[in-house]
Amino acid sequence: MKPFLFALLISLACCVQVVSAQEQQPVKGKITVYQDERLPLLTQRYKEVNNRDPFFDGFRIQIFFDSGNNSKSKATSALADFQEKHPDIKAYVSFKQPYYRIRIGNFRTKSEAIGFQKKIQADYPNAFIVKDRIAFSEMD
């Protein structure tokens, strides 16, 4: 639904907006834009849909997962180690029975995730990219 509304919004904006510069002599500092009266309504509807679900599909890098005895303390230790080396990258600890896992970053595209994975490959050789839901508010 979101991609459809976005595509519709863009197509209306591109096709309907007309700048009237050739009909009259241009007035310095003044631009007149003619647009379909439904465009603001469509923009508002798009915002409402995005506010209902502020998440989108993105990517993170999983650098740790473990289960069993002491897995929580190992995860905490791995998290602290990562945050010390990369304080500007967000890290997330989660528990999905029976595993503790640490995922890092908020990457919009897989190529962004691959680029960062290459940077940390020496410290985290077993790290791998996973699809995850990323919030708009988490983006840098």
N, C-alpha and C positions, 0 to 999 in steps of 0.2 A: 504494500500500500504506500509506504514512504517513497520508494523510488518512483512510483507512478505519479504521486503528487508533485514531487520535485521536478520530474521531467515535464509535467504539465505547466508548472510554474515557470520554468526556464523557457519553454516554447512560447508561452503567452508573452513573457517579457521581451523575447527577441522579436516575435512577429508583430506584436501589437504596438509597441512603443514607436512613436514617430517623432522625430525632432524636426520641427518646421523651421528650416533655415533658408530654404530657397524661395518660399512664398513671399517673404518680406525682407526688407533690409534688416540684417541682424542688429539688435540693440546690444551695445556693449554691457557685459555683466548680467545678461538675462537669457535664460534658456527656458523654452516652453516645451514641456513633455506631454504628449497625448498618450493616454493608456486606457485600456479597457477598465471600466469601473468595477469589474469583478476581480481584478488583480489583487487589491488589498484584502479582499475576503479570502481569496485563495492563499495568500501569504499567512493570514491569521490562522486559517485551518491547518496549514502545514506546521506552524508553531505549536498548535494545540496537540497535534498527533505526536510530535517529537517530545513534548512535555509529558505525555502519558507514558512513553517508553524512552527514557533518556539514555538507553544503551544501544550500542551497535556492535556488529561483529568486527573483531579486531584480532590481534595476535599478542601473545606473551611468550616469554622464554621460560621453560621450566628447568630450574637448575638443581632441584633437590626433590627427592621423594623417598620415603622410607616408612617401614612399619615395624611393629614389635617393640621390645623393651627399649627405653631411652630414645625412641624416635622423636618425641616432642623436644627433648633437650638438644638432640642433634639438629633438628630443624631450627631451633632458636639460635644455636651456635652458627649454623650456616647463614642464617639471616643477618646476624650481627656482622659476620665476616664480609658478606656482600655489601652491606650498607656502609661499612668502613671504607671499602674500596671504591664504591660508586654511590656517594650520598645523594646525587642528583637524580637517580633512577628509582622509581617507586617499586617496592617489593611487597608481595602479598603472601601470607601464610594461610593455608587452609587445611582442613582435616576432612577427608572423605574416607570413611571407614574402609579399610584399616590403615590408610596412608596419610602421613603428613606430607605436604608438598609446598614448595616455594616457587612462585612464578613472579617474573620481573617484567617491568616495562608496560607501556601502553602504546602499541604499535598499530597504526592504521593499516599498513600494508605488510605483506610477507617480506618484501624486499627490505623494508626498514628493520624488521626483526632479524633477518639474515645478516645484515650489516652489523648490528650490535652483537649478534651471536659470534661473529668472527672476532670481534674485539675482546670478548671474554673467553674465547676458546681455550686459551692456555690455562686459565684458572678453573674453568668448568668444562672439561672435555666431553662430558656426558650430557650436556645441556641440549635441549631440543625445543623446537618451536611448536606451540599449541594454539589452536583457535580458542578465543575466549570472548566474553562480552565486556566491552569497554564503555565506561560512562563518558559522556561529553565533558563533564566537570573534571575528569581526571586528565584530560588532554593538556599538554603544555603549550 
